[in-house]
């Protein structure tokens, strides 16, 4: 089940709202919210709910153990907690990757091992990071362990952010777990955010998806035009798919009294890669900064150590996104440009015209998306060959013939206008501000109606970040 599905829009969510607002106390609402969240998660693949519940139970008791101890014992319990969560993540996400690379070394000696078939639990990358941040903040005495199992389980499992973020710090919602208020104005604001996110997902991201799949998955040796068109389409798709999900998640939270952190702030308007990472997947950026980069020493131990720390952070950032060398290279790509900007390029970009910095940032991000989207290293290199014009300039392509429809062209144009530029007049449409005029309300209402019509007439497409 996804937010952009008939099951969610017409059955699950209306039933949830009726049950939720029928309850009179926060405690009862928490239980209802938790029950619906578990049903939502189980609809993806029921057996994986056992892993989620095991994570919740173990982290609940670890948190209380950390909170009750001091000194070395306190630190030791934190280590146990981090090791548990990383082991859980590693077993289910990276076992196959490690075995494949081990077999590459063993095959020449005829010692290849059978690859295990381990399915990736939905959202494990996100709820594992939730748990780590919670335990670390208790260790630092920023928060106290929650003694209410239902409240903690709701923090870990609430369905708006469970499977694809944003990564929510416990401190952000701690008070709201026991005290929250919903007004008509807040509910309306949340509904507006949900409508915008839904429109981004189904009217833009899903409309360009066939074009992206055609270029990346079925076209061999793409020409210059095919490669750049496919790459631009994916640049639009991944932003409006992921930001659409995050905007819907925030909107759903607001509708029931939770304020979740914003995850995107027009990242394609950035004028450097440093600026891009202040705007893209901001909850992940903040997590990596606070729980990895700063503990490694941050920028406090000289330039060379700073460069090493940035390299480690972004190599792991790439690996977090997927168990593949392509993702590691994507992380190294961004880490390298962050180091270059810190060394000298950033000073030049500050003096250069804004358009120059904008063009540079967009090109670097787009080229990085090649590694992110391609299924293999040869596939990525093949697309780079097309981008460089090594496969010719243009040709009639079956992939483009099926994917480059009038609706896809309209989505590419709309995605470019909304995602790559700042329009003060239409901040609401870009998820940047409140509805100010009747035109804003009418536009968002039309967006919601069009999105629902699209959902009713097409097959639901999973969010791209569901596989992370």
C-alpha positions in Angstrom: 0.0 0.0 0.0 1.3 3.5 -0.9 -0.1 6.9 -0.1 -0.8 7.3 -3.8 -3.1 4.3 -4.1 -6.9 3.8 -4.1 -6.6 1.5 -1.0 -5.0 4.3 1.0 -6.9 7.3 -0.3 -10.4 5.8 -0.2 -10.3 3.1 2.4 -7.4 3.1 4.9 -6.9 6.8 5.5 -10.7 7.8 5.8 -11.2 4.8 8.2 -8.2 5.9 10.2 -9.4 9.5 10.5 -12.8 8.3 11.7 -11.3 6.0 14.3 -8.7 8.5 15.4 -11.0 11.5 15.9 -13.7 9.4 17.5 -11.3 8.7 20.4 -11.4 11.3 23.2 -8.0 10.8 24.9 -4.5 11.1 23.6 -3.7 7.6 25.0 -6.5 6.0 23.0 -5.5 7.9 19.9 -2.0 6.6 20.3 -3.2 3.0 20.4 -5.4 3.6 17.3 -2.5 5.3 15.4 -0.2 2.5 16.3 -2.6 -0.2 15.3 -3.2 1.4 11.9 0.5 1.9 11.4 1.2 -1.8 12.0 -1.6 -2.7 9.5 -0.1 -0.3 7.0 3.3 -1.8 7.4 2.0 -5.4 7.3 0.3 -4.7 4.0 3.7 -4.5 2.4 4.9 -7.9 3.4 3.5 -9.3 6.6 6.4 -11.4 7.9 8.6 -8.3 8.1 6.5 -6.9 10.9 8.2 -9.4 13.2 11.6 -7.7 12.5 10.0 -4.2 13.1 8.5 -5.3 16.4 11.7 -7.0 17.5 13.5 -3.7 16.8 11.0 -1.7 18.8 11.1 -4.1 21.8 14.9 -4.4 22.0 15.4 -0.6 21.6 12.8 0.1 24.2 14.7 -1.9 26.8 18.1 -0.7 25.7 16.9 2.9 26.0 15.8 2.3 29.6 19.1 0.5 30.4 21.1 3.5 29.0 19.0 6.0 31.0 19.5 4.0 34.2 23.3 3.8 34.0 26.3 6.1 34.2 29.9 6.1 33.2 31.3 3.1 31.3 28.2 1.0 31.9 26.1 3.7 30.2 28.6 3.8 27.2 28.6 0.0 27.0 24.8 -0.1 26.7 24.9 2.5 23.9 27.5 0.4 22.1 25.2 -2.7 22.4 22.4 -0.6 21.0 24.3 0.7 18.0 25.7 -2.7 17.3 22.3 -4.3 17.4 20.7 -1.8 15.0 23.6 -1.8 12.6 23.7 -5.7 12.7 20.0 -5.8 12.0 20.5 -3.4 9.1 23.6 -5.2 7.9 22.2 -8.7 7.9 19.1 -7.9 5.9 20.5 -5.2 3.6 24.2 -6.1 3.0 24.6 -9.9 3.3 23.9 -10.5 -0.4 26.3 -7.7 -1.4 29.1 -9.0 0.8 28.6 -12.6 -0.4 28.7 -11.4 -4.1 32.0 -9.7 -3.5 33.4 -12.6 -1.6 32.5 -15.0 -4.4 34.3 -12.7 -6.8 37.5 -13.5 -4.9 36.7 -17.2 -4.4 35.5 -18.1 -7.9 39.0 -18.4 -9.4 39.7 -21.1 -6.8 36.3 -22.8 -7.5 35.1 -22.0 -3.9 32.1 -19.8 -4.7 29.4 -19.9 -2.0 25.6 -20.0 -2.6 24.0 -16.6 -2.3 21.4 -16.3 0.4 17.9 -15.1 -0.5 17.1 -12.4 2.0 14.4 -9.9 1.3 14.8 -6.3 2.4 12.3 -5.3 5.1 10.4 -2.2 4.2 11.8 0.9 5.8 14.6 -0.8 7.8 17.1 1.9 6.8 14.9 4.5 8.3 13.7 2.9 11.5 17.2 1.7 12.3 18.4 5.3 12.1 15.5 6.4 14.2 16.5 4.0 16.9 20.2 4.9 16.8 19.4 8.6 17.1 17.1 7.9 20.0 19.7 5.9 21.9 22.5 8.4 21.2 20.4 11.3 22.4 19.5 9.4 25.6 23.2 8.7 26.2 24.0 12.5 25.7 21.2 13.3 28.1 19.3 15.3 25.5 16.2 13.3 26.2 15.0 10.7 28.7 13.9 7.2 27.8 10.2 6.9 27.3 8.7 4.5 29.8 5.4 4.1 27.9 5.8 1.2 25.4 2.9 2.4 23.3 4.3 5.9 22.9 7.8 4.6 22.0 6.3 2.1 19.5 4.3 4.9 17.9 7.4 7.0 17.6 9.1 4.1 15.8 6.1 2.9 13.7 3.8 5.9 12.8 2.9 5.2 9.3 3.5 8.6 7.7 7.3 8.4 8.1 7.8 4.7 8.8 8.9 3.3 5.4 10.7 6.3 3.7 11.3 9.0 6.2 11.9 11.7 7.1 14.3 10.6 9.8 12.6 12.0 12.9 14.5 12.7 16.1 12.7 11.6 19.2 13.0 15.1 20.7 11.0 16.5 17.8 7.9 14.5 18.7 8.5 13.7 22.4 6.0 16.2 23.7 3.5 15.5 20.9 3.3 11.8 21.9 1.5 12.8 25.1 0.2 16.3 24.3 -1.1 17.5 20.9 -3.9 19.5 19.5 -5.6 19.5 16.1 -7.4 22.5 14.8 -9.3 23.0 11.6 -6.6 25.3 10.4 -3.8 22.8 11.1 -5.8 20.0 9.5 -6.4 22.2 6.4 -2.7 23.0 6.2 -1.8 19.3 6.5 -4.3 18.4 3.8 -2.8 21.1 1.5 0.7 19.6 2.0 -0.6 16.1 1.3 -2.4 17.4 -1.9 0.8 19.0 -3.2 2.9 15.9 -2.4 0.4 13.6 -4.1 0.4 15.9 -7.2 4.2 15.8 -7.3 4.2 12.0 -7.1 1.4 11.0 -9.5 1.3 14.0 -12.0 5.0 14.5 -12.4 7.2 11.6 -11.0 5.0 8.8 -12.3 4.4 10.4 -15.7 8.1 10.5 -16.5 8.8 7.0 -15.0 8.3 5.1 -18.3 10.7 7.4 -20.1 13.3 6.9 -17.4 12.9 3.1 -17.5 13.1 3.1 -21.2 16.4 4.9 -21.3 18.1 3.3 -18.3 16.6 -0.3 -18.5 15.9 -1.1 -22.2 18.1 1.2 -24.3 21.6 0.0 -25.0 24.2 2.5 -26.2 21.9 5.5 -25.8 22.5 8.4 -28.1 23.4 11.9 -26.9 19.7 13.0 -27.0 18.4 9.9 -25.4 21.0 9.9 -22.6 20.5 13.5 -21.6 16.7 13.3 -21.9 16.6 10.1 -19.8 19.0 11.7 -17.2 16.9 14.9 -17.0 13.7 12.8 -16.6 15.3 10.8 -13.7 16.5 14.0 -12.1 12.9 15.2 -12.2 11.5 11.8 -11.1 13.6 11.2 -8.1 13.0 14.6 -6.6 9.3 14.7 -7.1 8.9 11.1 -6.1 10.9 11.4 -2.9 10.0 15.0 -2.0 6.4 14.1 -2.8 6.4 11.3 -0.3 8.1 13.5 2.3 5.6 16.3 1.8 2.7 13.9 2.1 4.2 12.4 5.3 4.6 15.8 6.8 1.0 16.7 5.8 -0.4 13.5 7.3 1.4 14.2 10.5 0.1 17.8 10.7 -3.4 16.6 10.1 -3.3 14.5 13.3 -1.2 16.8 15.5 2.4 15.8 14.7 4.9 18.2 13.4 7.5 16.2 11.4 10.7 17.7 10.1 10.9 19.1 6.6 13.0 17.0 4.3 13.6 19.2 1.2 14.0 22.9 0.4 14.2 23.3 -3.4 17.5 21.4 -3.7 17.8 21.9 -7.4 18.1 25.7 -6.9 21.3 25.2 -4.9 24.5 27.0 -6.1 27.0 24.5 -4.9 27.0 20.9 -3.7 27.5 22.1 -0.2 24.3 24.1 -0.6 22.6 21.1 -2.2 23.1 18.9 0.8 21.6 21.6 3.0 18.5 21.2 0.9 18.3 17.6 -0.1 17.1 14.9 2.3 17.8 17.2 5.1 16.9 14.8 7.9 19.5 12.3 6.6 22.1 15.1 6.2 21.5 16.2 9.8 21.7 12.6 11.0 25.0 12.0 9.3 26.4 15.3 10.6 25.4 14.9 14.2 25.9 11.1 14.6 28.9 10.4 12.3 30.7 13.5 11.0 30.9 15.3 14.3 31.9 12.2 16.4 34.6 11.6 13.8 36.0 15.0 14.6 34.1 17.1 12.0 36.3 20.0 10.9 38.0 20.5 14.2 41.2 18.6 13.5 42.7 20.3 10.4 41.9 20.3 6.8 43.2 16.8 5.9 41.2 15.2 8.7 38.2 17.1 7.6 38.6 15.7 4.1 39.0 12.2 5.4 35.8 12.6 7.5 33.8 13.9 4.6 35.0 11.0 2.5 34.0 8.5 5.2 30.6 10.1 5.7 29.6 10.2 2.0 31.0 6.7 1.2 28.7 5.4 4.0 25.9 7.7 2.8 26.1 6.0 -0.6 26.2 2.5 1.0 23.2 3.4 3.2 21.2 4.1 0.0 21.9 0.7 -1.5 24.1 -2.4 -1.3 25.9 -1.8 -4.6 29.2 -0.3 -5.8 27.2 2.1 -7.8 25.8 3.7 -4.7 29.3 3.8 -3.1 30.6 5.6 -6.2 27.6 8.0 -6.0 28.6 8.8 -2.4 32.2 9.2 -3.4 31.1 11.5 -6.2 29.4 13.9 -3.8 32.1 13.6 -1.2 34.8 14.5 -3.7 33.0 17.7 -4.8 32.3 18.7 -1.2 36.1 18.4 -0.6 36.9 20.4 -3.7 34.5 23.1 -2.7 36.0 23.3 0.7 39.5 23.4 -0.6 39.1 26.2 -3.2 36.1 26.0 -5.5 33.6 27.2 -2.9 35.3 30.6 -2.6 35.2 31.0 -6.3 31.6 30.1 -6.5 30.7 32.7 -4.0 32.1 35.4 -6.3 30.7 33.9 -9.5 27.3 34.9 -10.9 24.5 33.0 -9.3 23.5 31.4 -12.6 27.0 29.9 -12.9 26.9 28.3 -9.5 23.3 27.0 -10.2 24.4 25.4 -13.5 27.4 23.8 -11.9 25.4 22.3 -9.0 22.7 21.0 -11.3 25.2 19.3 -13.6 27.2 17.7 -10.8 24.0 16.4 -9.2 22.7 15.1 -12.5 25.9 13.3 -13.3 25.8 11.7 -9.9 22.3 10.4 -10.6 23.7 8.2 -13.3 25.5 6.1 -10.7 22.4 6.2 -8.5 19.9 5.0 -11.2 22.0 2.6 -13.3 21.6 -1.1 -12.5 25.2 -1.9 -12.9 28.7 -0.3 -13.4 28.6 -1.2 -17.2 25.2 0.3 -17.4 26.4 3.6 -15.9 29.4 3.7 -18.2 27.2 3.1 -21.2 25.0 6.1 -20.2 28.1 8.3 -19.7 29.1 7.3 -23.2 25.8 8.5 -24.5 26.1 11.8 -22.5 29.5 12.4 -24.1 28.1 11.7 -27.6 30.1 8.5 -28.1 27.0 6.6 -29.3 25.8 9.2 -31.9 23.6 12.2 -31.5 20.1 11.0 -32.1 18.0 8.1 -33.5 14.4 6.8 -33.5 14.2 4.9 -30.2 11.6 2.4 -29.2 12.1 3.5 -25.6 11.5 7.1 -26.3 8.6 6.2 -28.6 6.8 4.6 -25.7 7.9 7.0 -22.9 7.9 10.5 -24.5 4.2 11.1 -24.4 2.5 14.5 -24.3 1.8 14.0 -20.6 5.4 13.1 -20.0 6.6 16.2 -21.8 4.2 18.3 -19.7 5.5 16.7 -16.6 9.1 17.3 -17.6 8.3 21.0 -18.2 6.3 21.4 -15.0 9.0 19.6 -13.0 11.7 21.8 -14.4 9.8 25.0 -13.6 8.8 24.0 -10.1 12.0 22.2 -9.1 14.8 24.2 -10.6 13.6 27.8 -10.1 12.3 29.9 -7.2 8.9 31.5 -7.9 7.8 33.8 -5.1 4.3 34.0 -6.5 3.8 30.2 -6.3 5.6 29.3 -3.1 2.5 27.3 -2.0 2.7 25.0 -5.1 6.4 24.3 -4.4 5.6 23.4 -0.8 7.3 26.6 0.4 4.6 28.6 2.1 1.1 28.9 3.2 -1.9 29.5 0.9 -2.3 33.2 0.6 -5.0 33.8 -2.0 -8.1 32.3 -3.5 -6.0 31.4 -6.6 -3.6 29.4 -4.3 -6.6 27.5 -2.8 -8.1 26.9 -6.2 -4.8 25.6 -7.7 -4.2 23.2 -4.9 -7.8 22.0 -5.0 -7.5 21.4 -8.7 -4.2 19.6 -8.1 -5.9 17.2 -5.6 -8.8 16.4 -7.9 -6.5 15.8 -10.9 -4.2 13.6 -8.7 -7.2 11.5 -7.5 -8.4 11.1 -11.0 -4.9 9.9 -12.1 -4.7 7.5 -9.2 -8.1 6.0 -10.1 -7.1 5.6 -13.7 -3.6 4.1 -13.4 -1.7 1.4 -11.5 -0.1 2.5 -8.2 3.7 3.0 -8.5 5.8 2.3 -5.4 7.9 5.2 -4.1 11.5 5.0 -5.2 12.8 5.2 -1.6 10.7 2.2 -0.5 13.7 0.1 -1.6 16.1 1.9 0.6 
